[in-house]
Amino acid sequence: MIHALNIAHVANSAVAVLHGAEIDALRSLHPSDIAETLEESGCSPSQIVEVLVQIGNHTASDAFGQLNIETQQACLEASNAQTMLRFVENMEPDDRVDLLKAVDEDVREAIMPLIAQAERNDIRRLWKYEEGTAGAVMTTEYAVLPQGITVANALEQMRLQAPNKETIYSIHITDAQRHLLGIVSLRDLIMSKPRATLETIMETRVISVPHDMAEEEVAAIIAKYDLLAVPVLDRENRLLGIITVDDVIDIMEAENTEDFQRISAMVPFEEEYFKRPLPRLFWSRFLWLAVLLFTSLISTTIMEMNSAVIHQMVALAFFIPLVTGTCGNAGTQSATMVVRALALGEIGPGDVFRVFRRELFMGLALGGSLGLMAYFRVFLQDHSMILGWTVGAALLATLLTANLTGALMPLLLKKLNLDPALTAGPFIATVIDAVGITLYFQIAILLMRVIQ
């Protein structure tokens, strides 16, 4: 493999031309490895395009398709439209639309008239679908055949279609109006008798998705049924495109990244770490930290309002971190488990009462066990029964509350079509801190009145 620094050195030279042996070495690499090498080379966007032009043939087009979208956008904006035309035309339809949406309008208007009419029509069709839906991530390069032809004729047609299709392992059988009638696998097609017709060997029980289904739901369906691709239909059962398993991997990676960022109390962003400008990185972190700071101030206000109780029994203040920390951890545990179960389709908003009952018993068990441990810890050290009962009872009450809150809030957000991941991590811990401190002091006041 050519080292990235060698490419950068040549690209930065006066002629910016690679030697024949270096070009041949690049051509021998997988397109993904070429893209990775160029990404790490430090070359400017125009230099990356120059290297790809020198590589030539379909390998260069495939390598361009493997670059991240920020690099593709920079290359398209840095080079003339005529040079970039063949790279854009050879991209997968859904990736091509994503790129054209990302570039400046002037660049888009310069290159669109140069694109072939069929591809322009395809771009317009895919452009109208809402981001995050099946229609926005599907490809229109699918294998399709009519039902009345023989297997021998079908194989002949597939030889002609194969070079221009993303996958031919699943062949879609449609009528003249593109209504989906069935699917034939390439394996079944090869194994069938040449004179058999497709309607006699096709599978009519087809698993499909509507064009407006959320992309994460599509990913769950493909994972559930172990599909290589799933057809996307309109409301009249007409075939619009397919979503392949490689698209699902990208969807799942993006969803996991977004959930991780939300759990870490950050506004989600798509750029790579070093490619996100510092001001935007600052705001993506600052906004949630500001919300968490405000929520933490609620806890401080509650403590100030109960300053008389703290003066009456100063030892109460020593155990505030114990109570709030434990209930915050319990709430985060519950929220994380429920968010994960929602993502895997194990539970749904309709299971709220089952989840409530389960976490109620779990909260009582955890609160009772940990509360008893805290009581003996406080009593043996401070020799104060009232303080021990206060800390123990507060742990029971706050753990029960935290457990239920952490479990039920994701279900509520899911019901409201919001991201359940918002409830996991620092957010839920900070909210439950305020609840825990309130319960702690209310229990202390109640026990002090009863015992005194």
C-alpha positions as CSV (number, residue, x, y, z in Angstrom):
1,M,0.0,0.0,0.0
2,I,1.2,3.5,-0.8
3,H,1.7,5.5,2.4
4,A,-0.5,8.5,2.7
5,L,2.5,10.8,3.2
6,N,3.9,9.7,-0.1
7,I,0.7,10.7,-1.9
8,A,0.6,14.0,0.0
9,H,4.2,14.7,-1.0
10,V,3.5,14.1,-4.7
11,A,0.2,15.9,-4.7
12,N,1.8,18.9,-3.1
13,S,4.6,19.0,-5.7
14,A,4.6,21.4,-8.6
15,V,3.3,19.0,-11.1
16,A,1.0,17.2,-8.7
17,V,1.2,14.0,-10.9
18,L,1.8,10.5,-9.6
19,H,4.2,8.1,-11.3
20,G,2.8,5.2,-13.2
21,A,3.9,2.6,-10.6
22,E,2.2,4.6,-7.8
23,I,-1.0,4.9,-9.8
24,D,-0.9,1.1,-10.5
25,A,-0.4,0.5,-6.8
26,L,-3.4,2.6,-6.0
27,R,-5.5,0.9,-8.6
28,S,-4.7,-2.5,-7.0
29,L,-6.3,-1.4,-3.7
30,H,-9.9,-1.8,-2.7
31,P,-11.8,1.5,-3.3
32,S,-12.4,1.8,0.5
33,D,-8.6,1.6,1.1
34,I,-8.0,4.2,-1.6
35,A,-10.5,6.5,0.0
36,E,-9.0,5.9,3.5
37,T,-5.5,6.6,2.1
38,L,-6.6,9.9,0.5
39,E,-8.5,11.0,3.6
40,E,-5.4,10.5,5.7
41,S,-3.0,12.0,3.2
42,G,-3.6,15.6,4.0
43,C,-4.3,16.4,0.3
44,S,-6.6,19.3,-0.5
45,P,-9.9,18.5,-2.1
46,S,-8.7,19.5,-5.6
47,Q,-5.6,17.3,-5.1
48,I,-7.8,14.4,-4.2
49,V,-9.8,14.9,-7.4
50,E,-6.5,15.1,-9.4
51,V,-5.3,11.7,-7.9
52,L,-8.7,10.1,-8.6
53,V,-8.6,11.4,-12.2
54,Q,-5.2,9.9,-12.7
55,I,-6.4,6.5,-11.3
56,G,-9.3,6.6,-13.8
57,N,-11.8,3.8,-14.6
58,H,-14.6,2.6,-12.3
59,T,-12.1,2.2,-9.4
60,A,-11.8,5.9,-9.0
61,S,-15.6,6.4,-9.1
62,D,-16.0,3.7,-6.4
63,A,-13.3,5.3,-4.3
64,F,-15.0,8.7,-4.5
65,G,-18.2,7.1,-3.3
66,Q,-16.4,5.7,-0.2
67,L,-15.1,9.2,0.9
68,N,-17.0,10.7,3.7
69,I,-19.7,13.2,2.6
70,E,-17.7,16.2,3.9
71,T,-14.8,15.3,1.7
72,Q,-17.1,14.6,-1.2
73,Q,-18.7,18.0,-0.7
74,A,-15.4,19.8,-0.6
75,C,-14.2,18.0,-3.8
76,L,-17.4,18.9,-5.6
77,E,-17.2,22.6,-4.6
78,A,-13.4,22.8,-5.3
79,S,-13.4,21.3,-8.8
80,N,-15.2,22.2,-12.0
81,A,-18.6,20.5,-12.7
82,Q,-17.4,18.7,-15.9
83,T,-14.6,17.0,-14.0
84,M,-16.9,15.9,-11.2
85,L,-19.7,14.7,-13.4
86,R,-18.6,11.1,-13.9
87,F,-18.0,10.7,-10.1
88,V,-21.4,12.1,-9.2
89,E,-23.2,10.0,-11.9
90,N,-21.6,6.8,-10.8
91,M,-22.7,7.2,-7.1
92,E,-25.5,5.2,-5.6
93,P,-28.8,7.2,-6.1
94,D,-29.4,7.8,-2.4
95,D,-25.8,8.9,-1.7
96,R,-25.9,11.1,-4.8
97,V,-29.0,12.9,-3.5
98,D,-27.4,13.4,0.0
99,L,-24.3,14.9,-1.6
100,L,-26.3,17.3,-3.8
101,K,-28.4,18.4,-0.8
102,A,-25.1,19.2,1.1
103,V,-23.3,21.3,-1.5
104,D,-23.9,25.0,-2.2
105,E,-26.8,25.9,-4.5
106,D,-24.5,27.4,-7.1
107,V,-22.5,24.2,-7.4
108,R,-25.7,22.1,-7.6
109,E,-27.2,24.3,-10.3
110,A,-23.9,24.0,-12.3
111,I,-23.8,20.3,-12.3
112,M,-27.5,19.3,-12.5
113,P,-27.9,20.2,-16.2
114,L,-24.9,18.0,-17.1
115,I,-26.3,14.9,-15.4
116,A,-28.2,12.5,-17.7
117,Q,-32.0,13.0,-17.9
118,A,-32.7,9.6,-16.3
119,E,-30.4,10.3,-13.3
120,R,-31.9,13.8,-13.0
121,N,-35.4,12.3,-12.8
122,D,-34.2,9.9,-10.2
123,I,-32.7,12.7,-8.1
124,R,-36.0,14.6,-8.2
125,R,-37.9,11.5,-7.1
126,L,-35.6,10.8,-4.2
127,W,-35.3,14.5,-3.2
128,K,-39.0,14.7,-2.2
129,Y,-38.8,12.1,0.6
130,E,-38.4,13.3,4.1
131,E,-35.1,12.8,5.8
132,G,-35.0,9.8,8.1
133,T,-37.6,7.8,6.2
134,A,-37.3,4.7,4.0
135,G,-37.8,6.7,0.9
136,A,-34.8,8.9,1.7
137,V,-32.3,6.0,2.1
138,M,-33.6,3.6,-0.6
139,T,-31.8,3.0,-3.9
140,T,-33.7,2.8,-7.2
141,E,-31.1,0.5,-8.7
142,Y,-33.0,-2.8,-8.1
143,A,-33.4,-5.9,-10.3
144,V,-36.9,-6.3,-11.7
145,L,-38.6,-8.7,-14.1
146,P,-42.1,-9.4,-15.4
147,Q,-43.9,-12.5,-14.1
148,G,-44.8,-14.2,-17.4
149,I,-41.3,-14.9,-18.8
150,T,-39.4,-18.2,-18.4
151,V,-36.4,-18.8,-16.2
152,A,-34.1,-19.0,-19.3
153,N,-35.3,-15.5,-20.5
154,A,-35.0,-14.2,-16.9
155,L,-31.4,-15.2,-16.7
156,E,-30.7,-13.5,-20.0
157,Q,-32.3,-10.3,-18.8
158,M,-30.4,-10.4,-15.5
159,R,-27.1,-10.6,-17.4
160,L,-28.0,-7.3,-19.0
161,Q,-29.3,-5.7,-15.8
162,A,-26.6,-6.9,-13.4
163,P,-23.9,-4.3,-14.2
164,N,-26.2,-1.4,-13.4
165,K,-27.9,-2.8,-10.2
166,E,-26.8,-2.5,-6.6
167,T,-27.8,-6.1,-5.9
168,I,-29.3,-8.9,-7.9
169,Y,-29.6,-11.5,-5.1
170,S,-33.3,-10.6,-4.8
171,I,-35.2,-10.1,-8.1
172,H,-38.5,-8.2,-7.9
173,I,-41.4,-9.4,-10.0
174,T,-43.9,-6.6,-11.0
175,D,-46.7,-6.0,-13.5
176,A,-46.7,-3.2,-16.1
177,Q,-47.8,-0.6,-13.4
178,R,-44.8,-1.6,-11.1
179,H,-47.1,-3.3,-8.6
180,L,-45.0,-5.7,-6.6
181,L,-46.2,-9.3,-7.2
182,G,-43.4,-11.3,-5.7
183,I,-39.7,-11.9,-5.3
184,V,-37.4,-14.6,-6.7
185,S,-33.9,-15.2,-5.2
186,L,-31.0,-15.5,-7.6
187,R,-30.4,-19.0,-6.1
188,D,-34.0,-20.1,-6.9
189,L,-33.6,-18.7,-10.4
190,I,-30.4,-20.6,-11.1
191,M,-31.8,-23.9,-9.6
192,S,-35.1,-23.8,-11.5
193,K,-35.9,-25.5,-14.8
194,P,-35.3,-23.2,-17.8
195,R,-38.8,-23.5,-19.1
196,A,-40.5,-22.7,-15.8
197,T,-42.2,-19.3,-15.6
198,L,-41.4,-16.8,-12.9
199,E,-44.9,-16.8,-11.5
200,T,-44.6,-20.5,-10.6
201,I,-41.4,-20.1,-8.6
202,M,-41.7,-16.6,-7.1
203,E,-42.4,-16.0,-3.4
204,T,-45.6,-14.0,-3.1
205,R,-45.4,-13.4,0.7
206,V,-43.1,-10.5,0.4
207,I,-41.9,-8.5,3.4
208,S,-41.9,-4.8,2.4
209,V,-41.9,-1.4,4.0
210,P,-43.8,1.8,3.1
211,H,-41.8,4.8,1.9
212,D,-42.7,6.9,4.9
213,M,-41.5,4.4,7.6
214,A,-38.8,5.6,9.9
215,E,-35.4,4.3,8.9
216,E,-34.6,2.8,12.3
217,E,-37.8,0.7,12.0
218,V,-36.7,-0.5,8.5
219,A,-33.4,-1.5,10.1
220,A,-35.2,-3.5,12.7
221,I,-37.3,-5.3,10.1
222,I,-34.2,-6.3,8.0
223,A,-32.5,-7.5,11.2
224,K,-35.6,-9.5,12.3
225,Y,-36.1,-11.3,9.0
226,D,-32.4,-11.6,8.1
227,L,-32.9,-9.9,4.7
228,L,-30.3,-8.8,2.3
229,A,-32.7,-6.1,1.0
230,V,-36.2,-5.0,1.6
231,P,-38.5,-3.4,-1.1
232,V,-40.0,0.0,-0.5
233,L,-43.6,0.5,-1.7
234,D,-46.0,3.4,-2.1
235,R,-49.6,3.4,-0.9
236,E,-50.7,1.7,-4.1
237,N,-48.2,-1.2,-3.6
238,R,-46.0,0.0,-6.4
239,L,-42.3,-0.7,-6.1
240,L,-40.3,2.5,-5.5
241,G,-36.9,1.1,-4.6
242,I,-35.0,-1.1,-2.2
243,I,-33.0,-0.7,1.0
244,T,-30.0,-3.0,1.3
245,V,-28.3,-4.4,4.3
246,D,-25.2,-2.1,3.8
247,D,-27.6,0.9,4.1
248,V,-28.9,-0.6,7.3
249,I,-25.4,-0.8,8.8
250,D,-25.0,2.9,8.1
251,I,-28.4,3.7,9.6
252,M,-27.6,1.7,12.8
253,E,-24.2,3.3,13.1
254,A,-25.8,6.8,12.8
255,E,-28.5,5.9,15.3
256,N,-26.0,4.5,17.8
257,T,-23.8,7.5,17.5
258,E,-26.8,9.9,18.0
259,D,-28.0,7.9,21.0
260,F,-24.5,7.9,22.5
261,Q,-24.3,11.7,22.0
262,R,-27.7,12.3,23.6
263,I,-26.9,9.9,26.5
264,S,-23.7,12.0,27.0
265,A,-25.8,15.2,27.1
266,M,-24.7,16.6,23.8
267,V,-26.6,18.0,20.8
268,P,-26.0,15.3,18.1
269,F,-23.7,16.1,15.2
270,E,-22.7,14.1,12.1
271,E,-19.2,15.5,11.3
272,E,-16.0,13.7,12.4
273,Y,-14.4,15.0,15.6
274,F,-11.6,17.0,13.9
275,K,-13.9,18.2,11.1
276,R,-16.5,19.9,13.4
277,P,-15.6,23.6,13.9
278,L,-14.8,24.5,17.5
279,P,-17.7,27.0,17.7
280,R,-20.2,24.4,16.6
281,L,-18.7,21.8,19.0
282,F,-18.9,24.4,21.8
283,W,-22.6,25.0,21.2
284,S,-23.5,21.3,20.9
285,R,-22.0,20.7,24.4
286,F,-22.9,24.1,26.0
287,L,-26.6,23.9,25.4
288,W,-27.2,20.7,27.3
289,L,-24.7,21.6,30.0
290,A,-26.6,24.9,30.5
291,V,-29.8,22.9,30.9
292,L,-28.1,20.6,33.4
293,L,-26.7,23.5,35.3
294,F,-30.2,25.1,35.6
295,T,-31.5,21.7,36.8
296,S,-28.7,21.5,39.4
297,L,-29.6,24.9,40.7
298,I,-33.0,23.5,41.6
299,S,-31.3,21.1,43.9
300,T,-29.3,24.0,45.5
301,T,-32.5,26.0,45.9
302,I,-34.2,23.0,47.7
303,M,-31.2,22.8,50.1
304,E,-31.4,26.5,50.8
305,M,-35.2,26.2,51.5
306,N,-34.4,23.4,54.0
307,S,-31.5,25.2,55.7
308,A,-33.4,25.2,59.1
309,V,-33.5,21.4,59.0
310,I,-29.8,21.2,58.2
311,H,-29.0,23.6,61.1
312,Q,-31.1,21.5,63.4
313,M,-29.3,18.3,62.4
314,V,-26.0,19.2,60.6
315,A,-25.2,15.5,60.0
316,L,-28.0,15.4,57.4
317,A,-25.8,17.3,55.0
318,F,-23.1,14.6,55.2
319,F,-25.3,12.0,53.6
320,I,-26.8,14.1,50.7
321,P,-24.2,12.9,48.2
322,L,-24.9,9.3,49.2
323,V,-28.7,9.6,48.7
324,T,-28.5,11.6,45.5
325,G,-25.7,9.7,43.9
326,T,-27.3,6.3,44.6
327,C,-30.7,7.3,43.3
328,G,-29.2,9.0,40.2
329,N,-27.3,5.8,39.4
330,A,-30.4,3.7,39.8
331,G,-32.4,6.1,37.5
332,T,-29.7,5.9,34.9
333,Q,-29.7,2.1,35.1
334,S,-33.5,1.9,34.5
335,A,-33.5,4.5,31.7
336,T,-30.6,2.8,29.9
337,M,-32.3,-0.7,30.1
338,V,-35.6,0.6,28.9
339,V,-34.0,2.7,26.1
340,R,-32.1,-0.3,24.9
341,A,-35.3,-2.5,25.0
342,L,-37.2,0.1,23.0
343,A,-34.4,0.2,20.4
344,L,-34.5,-3.6,20.0
345,G,-38.3,-3.7,19.9
346,E,-38.5,-5.8,23.0
347,I,-41.0,-3.3,24.6
348,G,-43.2,-0.5,23.3
349,P,-45.3,2.4,24.7
350,G,-48.1,0.0,25.2
351,D,-46.2,-2.0,27.8
352,V,-46.2,0.9,30.3
353,F,-48.2,-0.9,33.0
354,R,-46.0,-4.1,32.7
355,V,-42.9,-2.0,33.0
356,F,-44.4,0.0,35.9
357,R,-45.2,-3.2,37.8
358,R,-41.8,-4.8,37.2
359,E,-39.8,-1.7,38.1
360,L,-42.1,-1.0,41.2
361,F,-41.0,-4.4,42.7
362,M,-37.4,-3.8,41.6
363,G,-37.4,-0.3,43.2
364,L,-38.8,-1.7,46.4
365,A,-36.2,-4.5,46.5
366,L,-33.3,-2.3,45.7
367,G,-34.5,0.5,48.0
368,G,-35.2,-1.8,50.9
369,S,-31.8,-3.6,50.6
370,L,-29.7,-0.5,50.2
371,G,-31.7,1.5,52.7
372,L,-31.1,-1.2,55.3
373,M,-27.4,-1.1,54.6
374,A,-27.3,2.7,54.9
375,Y,-29.2,2.5,58.2
376,F,-26.6,0.3,59.8
377,R,-23.8,2.3,58.3
378,V,-25.2,5.6,59.7
379,F,-26.2,4.1,63.1
380,L,-22.9,2.4,63.8
381,Q,-20.9,5.5,62.9
382,D,-23.0,8.3,64.3
383,H,-25.1,6.4,66.9
384,S,-28.2,8.3,65.8
385,M,-31.3,6.3,65.3
386,I,-33.2,9.2,63.8
387,L,-30.4,10.0,61.3
388,G,-30.2,6.3,60.4
389,W,-33.9,6.0,59.8
390,T,-33.9,9.2,57.8
391,V,-31.1,8.1,55.5
392,G,-32.5,4.6,55.2
393,A,-36.1,5.7,54.5
394,A,-34.8,8.4,52.1
395,L,-32.9,5.8,50.1
396,L,-36.0,3.6,49.9
397,A,-38.2,6.4,48.7
398,T,-35.7,8.0,46.3
399,L,-34.6,4.7,44.8
400,L,-38.2,3.7,44.2
401,T,-38.9,7.1,42.6
402,A,-35.7,7.0,40.5
403,N,-36.3,3.5,39.3
404,L,-39.9,4.3,38.2
405,T,-38.9,7.7,36.7
406,G,-36.0,6.2,34.7
407,A,-38.1,3.4,33.4
408,L,-41.3,5.4,32.5
409,M,-39.8,8.6,31.0
410,P,-38.4,6.8,27.9
411,L,-41.8,5.3,27.3
412,L,-43.5,8.7,27.6
413,L,-41.0,10.3,25.2
414,K,-41.5,7.4,22.7
415,K,-45.3,8.0,22.9
416,L,-44.7,11.7,22.1
417,N,-42.4,10.7,19.2
418,L,-39.3,12.1,20.9
419,D,-36.0,10.4,21.3
420,P,-36.0,8.2,24.4
421,A,-32.2,8.5,24.7
422,L,-32.8,12.0,26.1
423,T,-33.7,10.4,29.5
424,A,-30.4,8.4,29.9
425,G,-27.1,9.7,31.3
426,P,-26.5,13.0,33.0
427,F,-30.0,14.4,32.3
428,I,-32.0,11.8,34.2
429,A,-29.3,11.8,37.0
430,T,-29.6,15.6,37.4
431,V,-33.4,15.5,37.5
432,I,-33.5,12.7,40.0
433,D,-31.0,14.6,42.2
434,A,-33.5,17.3,42.7
435,V,-36.3,14.8,43.4
436,G,-34.0,12.9,45.8
437,I,-33.0,15.9,47.8
438,T,-36.7,17.0,48.1
439,L,-37.7,13.5,49.4
440,Y,-34.7,13.4,51.7
441,F,-35.6,16.6,53.5
442,Q,-39.3,15.9,53.6
443,I,-38.6,12.5,55.2
444,A,-36.2,14.1,57.7
445,I,-38.8,16.7,58.7
446,L,-41.5,14.0,59.1
447,L,-39.4,11.7,61.2
448,M,-38.1,14.5,63.4
449,R,-41.7,15.6,64.2
450,V,-42.8,12.1,64.9
451,I,-39.8,11.1,67.1
452,Q,-39.6,14.4,68.9
